Amino acid sequence: RTDDDSDINVVVDTRPRTKRPPLYKVLLLNDDYTPMEFVVLILEQFFHMTHAEAFEIMLTVHKKGVAVVGVFSHEIAETKVAQVMDFARKHQHPLQCTMEKE
Ligand code: TYC
């Protein structure tokens, strides 16, 4: 080589890279107006919980203000949030559902 020694001290990283997509928590927020039974219905319909599971999570949100109702890929999480928000709006309840990166 005459005019290029830029590769003299280069160490190439050969570790196998396992790229996992980020996951997103879907959160349900408490409010004073949405009926408890409506929240239970949402958790059964859109998050495939049993009635007992749904009731338990609903009560957690009611008491603590917020709870994680599931963890999904970005696309699935977006769909869940949209389904919940559309269903709540359709029934004129102020229920809020959001997502955040895990
Ligand atoms: N706090 C509501 C009530 O007393 C019930 C409720 C639970 C609302 C969970 C929203 O995400 C929620 N009727």
Backbone and ligand atoms as CSV (ligand in chain L), in Angstrom:
chain,resi,resn,atom,element,x,y,z
A,1,ARG,N,N,0.839,-1.207,0.000
A,1,ARG,CA,C,0.000,0.000,0.000
A,1,ARG,C,C,0.867,1.247,0.000
A,2,THR,N,N,0.502,2.178,-0.702
A,2,THR,CA,C,1.303,3.388,-0.819
A,2,THR,C,C,0.701,4.560,-0.069
A,3,ASP,N,N,-0.582,4.810,-0.240
A,3,ASP,CA,C,-1.147,6.056,0.314
A,3,ASP,C,C,-2.316,5.842,1.262
A,4,ASP,N,N,-2.528,4.565,1.768
A,4,ASP,CA,C,-3.662,4.345,2.663
A,4,ASP,C,C,-3.317,3.305,3.717
A,5,ASP,N,N,-3.077,3.756,5.008
A,5,ASP,CA,C,-2.871,2.789,6.091
A,5,ASP,C,C,-4.030,2.835,7.081
A,6,SER,N,N,-5.175,3.253,6.646
A,6,SER,CA,C,-6.310,3.436,7.552
A,6,SER,C,C,-6.864,2.116,8.098
A,7,ASP,N,N,-6.434,0.951,7.576
A,7,ASP,CA,C,-6.957,-0.317,8.091
A,7,ASP,C,C,-5.934,-1.059,8.957
A,8,ILE,N,N,-4.916,-0.373,9.413
A,8,ILE,CA,C,-3.865,-1.039,10.190
A,8,ILE,C,C,-4.362,-1.509,11.556
A,9,ASN,N,N,-5.071,-0.640,12.309
A,9,ASN,CA,C,-5.498,-0.993,13.665
A,9,ASN,C,C,-6.999,-1.221,13.803
A,10,VAL,N,N,-7.621,-1.627,12.770
A,10,VAL,CA,C,-9.076,-1.804,12.814
A,10,VAL,C,C,-9.444,-3.206,13.298
A,11,VAL,N,N,-10.300,-3.274,14.342
A,11,VAL,CA,C,-10.825,-4.558,14.801
A,11,VAL,C,C,-12.312,-4.582,14.469
A,12,VAL,N,N,-12.699,-5.557,13.705
A,12,VAL,CA,C,-14.102,-5.621,13.300
A,12,VAL,C,C,-14.902,-6.394,14.354
A,13,ASP,N,N,-16.013,-5.816,14.773
A,13,ASP,CA,C,-16.895,-6.453,15.749
A,13,ASP,C,C,-17.697,-7.542,15.049
A,14,THR,N,N,-17.458,-8.786,15.469
A,14,THR,CA,C,-18.137,-9.901,14.792
A,14,THR,C,C,-19.222,-10.534,15.647
A,15,ARG,N,N,-19.579,-9.841,16.802
A,15,ARG,CA,C,-20.650,-10.415,17.638
A,15,ARG,C,C,-21.940,-10.526,16.843
A,16,PRO,N,N,-22.633,-11.656,17.005
A,16,PRO,CA,C,-23.936,-11.755,16.333
A,16,PRO,C,C,-24.919,-10.763,16.946
A,17,ARG,N,N,-25.532,-9.973,16.105
A,17,ARG,CA,C,-26.484,-8.989,16.595
A,17,ARG,C,C,-27.878,-9.583,16.541
A,18,THR,N,N,-28.532,-9.672,17.709
A,18,THR,CA,C,-29.917,-10.149,17.732
A,18,THR,C,C,-30.804,-8.948,17.961
A,19,LYS,N,N,-31.410,-8.498,16.910
A,19,LYS,CA,C,-32.245,-7.296,16.965
A,19,LYS,C,C,-33.671,-7.668,17.347
A,20,ARG,N,N,-34.049,-7.288,18.549
A,20,ARG,CA,C,-35.441,-7.502,18.947
A,20,ARG,C,C,-36.177,-6.182,18.838
A,21,PRO,N,N,-37.379,-6.207,18.309
A,21,PRO,CA,C,-38.141,-4.957,18.191
A,21,PRO,C,C,-38.549,-4.470,19.582
A,22,PRO,N,N,-38.632,-3.158,19.776
A,22,PRO,CA,C,-39.057,-2.639,21.082
A,22,PRO,C,C,-40.499,-3.040,21.376
A,23,LEU,N,N,-40.807,-3.189,22.666
A,23,LEU,CA,C,-42.166,-3.523,23.070
A,23,LEU,C,C,-42.802,-2.310,23.741
A,24,TYR,N,N,-44.123,-2.270,23.690
A,24,TYR,CA,C,-44.878,-1.122,24.214
A,24,TYR,C,C,-45.931,-1.579,25.213
A,25,LYS,N,N,-45.963,-0.902,26.362
A,25,LYS,CA,C,-46.986,-1.172,27.366
A,25,LYS,C,C,-48.246,-0.416,26.979
A,26,VAL,N,N,-49.382,-1.073,27.052
A,26,VAL,CA,C,-50.664,-0.380,26.874
A,26,VAL,C,C,-51.222,-0.112,28.271
A,27,LEU,N,N,-51.507,1.156,28.540
A,27,LEU,CA,C,-51.950,1.597,29.862
A,27,LEU,C,C,-53.396,2.054,29.834
A,28,LEU,N,N,-54.111,1.685,30.885
A,28,LEU,CA,C,-55.484,2.154,31.056
A,28,LEU,C,C,-55.478,3.133,32.225
A,29,LEU,N,N,-56.146,4.282,32.038
A,29,LEU,CA,C,-56.156,5.323,33.070
A,29,LEU,C,C,-57.511,5.397,33.764
A,30,ASN,N,N,-57.477,5.716,35.038
A,30,ASN,CA,C,-58.717,5.858,35.793
A,30,ASN,C,C,-59.404,7.196,35.473
A,31,ASP,N,N,-60.700,7.229,35.655
A,31,ASP,CA,C,-61.458,8.483,35.636
A,31,ASP,C,C,-62.660,8.271,36.546
A,32,ASP,N,N,-63.424,9.337,36.781
A,32,ASP,CA,C,-64.526,9.252,37.754
A,32,ASP,C,C,-65.857,8.818,37.145
A,33,TYR,N,N,-65.929,8.673,35.829
A,33,TYR,CA,C,-67.234,8.516,35.169
A,33,TYR,C,C,-67.456,7.201,34.436
A,34,THR,N,N,-66.411,6.637,33.864
A,34,THR,CA,C,-66.602,5.392,33.104
A,34,THR,C,C,-67.066,4.278,34.057
A,35,PRO,N,N,-68.168,3.609,33.720
A,35,PRO,CA,C,-68.654,2.544,34.606
A,35,PRO,C,C,-67.655,1.379,34.706
A,36,MET,N,N,-67.563,0.819,35.889
A,36,MET,CA,C,-66.659,-0.317,36.115
A,36,MET,C,C,-66.947,-1.467,35.144
A,37,GLU,N,N,-68.238,-1.754,34.925
A,37,GLU,CA,C,-68.617,-2.873,34.046
A,37,GLU,C,C,-68.144,-2.636,32.618
A,38,PHE,N,N,-68.122,-1.360,32.205
A,38,PHE,CA,C,-67.672,-1.029,30.849
A,38,PHE,C,C,-66.177,-1.321,30.704
A,39,VAL,N,N,-65.415,-1.000,31.727
A,39,VAL,CA,C,-63.964,-1.253,31.700
A,39,VAL,C,C,-63.703,-2.761,31.682
A,40,VAL,N,N,-64.471,-3.493,32.479
A,40,VAL,CA,C,-64.341,-4.956,32.505
A,40,VAL,C,C,-64.618,-5.527,31.114
A,41,LEU,N,N,-65.669,-5.023,30.467
A,41,LEU,CA,C,-66.035,-5.474,29.120
A,41,LEU,C,C,-64.890,-5.235,28.133
A,42,ILE,N,N,-64.260,-4.078,28.210
A,42,ILE,CA,C,-63.143,-3.738,27.326
A,42,ILE,C,C,-61.976,-4.701,27.522
A,43,LEU,N,N,-61.685,-4.996,28.775
A,43,LEU,CA,C,-60.553,-5.895,29.057
A,43,LEU,C,C,-60.849,-7.324,28.580
A,44,GLU,N,N,-62.111,-7.733,28.656
A,44,GLU,CA,C,-62.498,-9.053,28.152
A,44,GLU,C,C,-62.444,-9.083,26.623
A,45,GLN,N,N,-63.024,-8.058,25.992
A,45,GLN,CA,C,-63.175,-8.040,24.530
A,45,GLN,C,C,-61.882,-7.820,23.785
A,46,PHE,N,N,-61.078,-6.841,24.224
A,46,PHE,CA,C,-59.900,-6.446,23.448
A,46,PHE,C,C,-58.591,-7.014,23.988
A,47,PHE,N,N,-58.605,-7.484,25.247
A,47,PHE,CA,C,-57.357,-8.000,25.820
A,47,PHE,C,C,-57.494,-9.466,26.250
A,48,HIS,N,N,-58.611,-10.076,25.868
A,48,HIS,CA,C,-58.817,-11.517,26.041
A,48,HIS,C,C,-58.602,-11.986,27.480
A,49,MET,N,N,-59.050,-11.169,28.426
A,49,MET,CA,C,-58.967,-11.585,29.833
A,49,MET,C,C,-60.250,-12.317,30.231
A,50,THR,N,N,-60.127,-13.186,31.230
A,50,THR,CA,C,-61.322,-13.788,31.823
A,50,THR,C,C,-62.032,-12.693,32.613
A,51,HIS,N,N,-63.289,-12.966,33.017
A,51,HIS,CA,C,-64.037,-11.964,33.775
A,51,HIS,C,C,-63.307,-11.631,35.078
A,52,ALA,N,N,-62.772,-12.667,35.745
A,52,ALA,CA,C,-62.068,-12.459,37.022
A,52,ALA,C,C,-60.802,-11.619,36.832
A,53,GLU,N,N,-60.027,-11.927,35.791
A,53,GLU,CA,C,-58.806,-11.148,35.484
A,53,GLU,C,C,-59.168,-9.701,35.189
A,54,ALA,N,N,-60.189,-9.535,34.334
A,54,ALA,CA,C,-60.608,-8.199,33.920
A,54,ALA,C,C,-61.063,-7.376,35.126
A,55,PHE,N,N,-61.821,-8.007,36.007
A,55,PHE,CA,C,-62.318,-7.304,37.189
A,55,PHE,C,C,-61.159,-6.864,38.079
A,56,GLU,N,N,-60.189,-7.734,38.239
A,56,GLU,CA,C,-59.019,-7.451,39.078
A,56,GLU,C,C,-58.207,-6.267,38.528
A,57,ILE,N,N,-57.944,-6.286,37.211
A,57,ILE,CA,C,-57.181,-5.192,36.596
A,57,ILE,C,C,-57.968,-3.880,36.665
A,58,MET,N,N,-59.281,-3.956,36.405
A,58,MET,CA,C,-60.125,-2.755,36.492
A,58,MET,C,C,-60.019,-2.138,37.890
A,59,LEU,N,N,-60.079,-2.996,38.918
A,59,LEU,CA,C,-59.996,-2.501,40.304
A,59,LEU,C,C,-58.630,-1.879,40.591
A,60,THR,N,N,-57.574,-2.447,40.018
A,60,THR,CA,C,-56.224,-1.882,40.173
A,60,THR,C,C,-56.179,-0.473,39.593
A,61,VAL,N,N,-56.738,-0.307,38.385
A,61,VAL,CA,C,-56.773,1.033,37.767
A,61,VAL,C,C,-57.592,1.987,38.635
A,62,HIS,N,N,-58.745,1.513,39.091
A,62,HIS,CA,C,-59.646,2.318,39.921
A,62,HIS,C,C,-58.935,2.810,41.188
A,63,LYS,N,N,-58.151,1.940,41.811
A,63,LYS,CA,C,-57.496,2.275,43.085
A,63,LYS,C,C,-56.182,3.017,42.896
A,64,LYS,N,N,-55.395,2.617,41.886
A,64,LYS,CA,C,-54.039,3.172,41.733
A,64,LYS,C,C,-53.957,4.282,40.686
A,65,GLY,N,N,-54.984,4.370,39.818
A,65,GLY,CA,C,-54.975,5.435,38.817
A,65,GLY,C,C,-54.558,4.993,37.440
A,66,VAL,N,N,-53.781,3.924,37.366
A,66,VAL,CA,C,-53.284,3.436,36.073
A,66,VAL,C,C,-52.802,1.999,36.244
A,67,ALA,N,N,-52.879,1.225,35.154
A,67,ALA,CA,C,-52.298,-0.128,35.164
A,67,ALA,C,C,-51.915,-0.524,33.746
A,68,VAL,N,N,-50.913,-1.367,33.653
A,68,VAL,CA,C,-50.533,-1.951,32.364
A,68,VAL,C,C,-51.515,-3.077,32.070
A,69,VAL,N,N,-52.125,-3.036,30.888
A,69,VAL,CA,C,-53.082,-4.089,30.547
A,69,VAL,C,C,-52.539,-5.069,29.514
A,70,GLY,N,N,-51.345,-4.757,28.992
A,70,GLY,CA,C,-50.708,-5.667,28.049
A,70,GLY,C,C,-49.440,-5.070,27.493
A,71,VAL,N,N,-48.589,-5.927,26.915
A,71,VAL,CA,C,-47.337,-5.487,26.296
A,71,VAL,C,C,-47.291,-6.078,24.887
A,72,PHE,N,N,-47.084,-5.206,23.899
A,72,PHE,CA,C,-47.221,-5.614,22.500
A,72,PHE,C,C,-46.176,-4.937,21.615
A,73,SER,N,N,-46.080,-5.399,20.383
A,73,SER,CA,C,-45.316,-4.692,19.351
A,73,SER,C,C,-45.962,-3.318,19.133
A,74,HIS,N,N,-45.233,-2.407,18.498
A,74,HIS,CA,C,-45.749,-1.055,18.275
A,74,HIS,C,C,-47.079,-1.087,17.528
A,75,GLU,N,N,-47.151,-1.891,16.489
A,75,GLU,CA,C,-48.363,-1.922,15.651
A,75,GLU,C,C,-49.564,-2.475,16.414
A,76,ILE,N,N,-49.351,-3.560,17.146
A,76,ILE,CA,C,-50.457,-4.154,17.905
A,76,ILE,C,C,-50.900,-3.201,19.020
A,77,ALA,N,N,-49.931,-2.581,19.706
A,77,ALA,CA,C,-50.262,-1.645,20.786
A,77,ALA,C,C,-51.103,-0.485,20.243
A,78,GLU,N,N,-50.703,0.040,19.079
A,78,GLU,CA,C,-51.464,1.141,18.452
A,78,GLU,C,C,-52.892,0.722,18.143
A,79,THR,N,N,-53.037,-0.499,17.648
A,79,THR,CA,C,-54.372,-1.018,17.328
A,79,THR,C,C,-55.229,-1.147,18.586
A,80,LYS,N,N,-54.639,-1.677,19.663
A,80,LYS,CA,C,-55.379,-1.838,20.935
A,80,LYS,C,C,-55.847,-0.475,21.457
A,81,VAL,N,N,-54.928,0.500,21.455
A,81,VAL,CA,C,-55.274,1.845,21.940
A,81,VAL,C,C,-56.424,2.418,21.107
A,82,ALA,N,N,-56.335,2.277,19.805
A,82,ALA,CA,C,-57.381,2.806,18.909
A,82,ALA,C,C,-58.711,2.107,19.163
A,83,GLN,N,N,-58.689,0.793,19.341
A,83,GLN,CA,C,-59.930,0.041,19.592
A,83,GLN,C,C,-60.593,0.514,20.885
A,84,VAL,N,N,-59.793,0.668,21.935
A,84,VAL,CA,C,-60.338,1.101,23.229
A,84,VAL,C,C,-60.891,2.514,23.130
A,85,MET,N,N,-60.102,3.432,22.520
A,85,MET,CA,C,-60.525,4.834,22.424
A,85,MET,C,C,-61.786,4.969,21.562
A,86,ASP,N,N,-61.869,4.219,20.478
A,86,ASP,CA,C,-63.056,4.262,19.602
A,86,ASP,C,C,-64.298,3.745,20.343
A,87,PHE,N,N,-64.117,2.632,21.048
A,87,PHE,CA,C,-65.243,2.013,21.761
A,87,PHE,C,C,-65.736,2.936,22.884
A,88,ALA,N,N,-64.787,3.547,23.608
A,88,ALA,CA,C,-65.149,4.468,24.702
A,88,ALA,C,C,-65.884,5.689,24.147
A,89,ARG,N,N,-65.375,6.248,23.048
A,89,ARG,CA,C,-66.000,7.427,22.434
A,89,ARG,C,C,-67.399,7.103,21.946
A,90,LYS,N,N,-67.542,5.930,21.321
A,90,LYS,CA,C,-68.834,5.491,20.810
A,90,LYS,C,C,-69.888,5.442,21.926
A,91,HIS,N,N,-69.440,5.084,23.138
A,91,HIS,CA,C,-70.370,4.996,24.272
A,91,HIS,C,C,-70.323,6.239,25.151
A,92,GLN,N,N,-69.622,7.240,24.679
A,92,GLN,CA,C,-69.536,8.536,25.360
A,92,GLN,C,C,-68.986,8.433,26.783
A,93,HIS,N,N,-67.964,7.591,26.928
A,93,HIS,CA,C,-67.257,7.506,28.205
A,93,HIS,C,C,-65.880,8.156,28.037
A,94,PRO,N,N,-65.386,8.806,29.109
A,94,PRO,CA,C,-64.116,9.542,28.992
A,94,PRO,C,C,-62.862,8.682,29.201
A,95,LEU,N,N,-63.025,7.374,29.170
A,95,LEU,CA,C,-61.919,6.443,29.393
A,95,LEU,C,C,-60.710,6.762,28.503
A,96,GLN,N,N,-59.528,6.752,29.098
A,96,GLN,CA,C,-58.298,7.025,28.361
A,96,GLN,C,C,-57.387,5.807,28.348
A,97,CYS,N,N,-56.835,5.538,27.178
A,97,CYS,CA,C,-55.899,4.424,26.990
A,97,CYS,C,C,-54.701,4.953,26.219
A,98,THR,N,N,-53.495,4.665,26.702
A,98,THR,CA,C,-52.285,5.150,26.034
A,98,THR,C,C,-51.250,4.028,25.937
A,99,MET,N,N,-50.163,4.313,25.234
A,99,MET,CA,C,-49.064,3.343,25.159
A,99,MET,C,C,-47.753,4.042,25.449
A,100,GLU,N,N,-46.796,3.270,25.978
A,100,GLU,CA,C,-45.448,3.821,26.153
A,100,GLU,C,C,-44.407,2.727,25.963
A,101,LYS,N,N,-43.255,3.142,25.454
A,101,LYS,CA,C,-42.162,2.203,25.197
A,101,LYS,C,C,-41.730,1.569,26.511
A,102,GLU,N,N,-41.522,0.255,26.485
A,102,GLU,CA,C,-41.170,-0.467,27.723
A,102,GLU,C,C,-39.782,-0.094,28.218
L,1,TYC,N1,N,-63.324,4.985,38.550
L,1,TYC,C1,C,-64.418,4.445,37.764
L,1,TYC,C2,C,-65.687,4.421,38.611
L,1,TYC,O1,O,-65.633,4.562,39.822
L,1,TYC,C3,C,-64.120,3.056,37.258
L,1,TYC,C4,C,-62.967,3.000,36.323
L,1,TYC,C5,C,-62.020,1.972,36.429
L,1,TYC,C6,C,-62.816,3.935,35.299
L,1,TYC,C7,C,-60.959,1.884,35.544
L,1,TYC,C8,C,-61.750,3.881,34.410
L,1,TYC,O2,O,-59.798,2.739,33.640
L,1,TYC,C9,C,-60.826,2.844,34.540
L,1,TYC,N2,N,-66.828,4.229,37.972
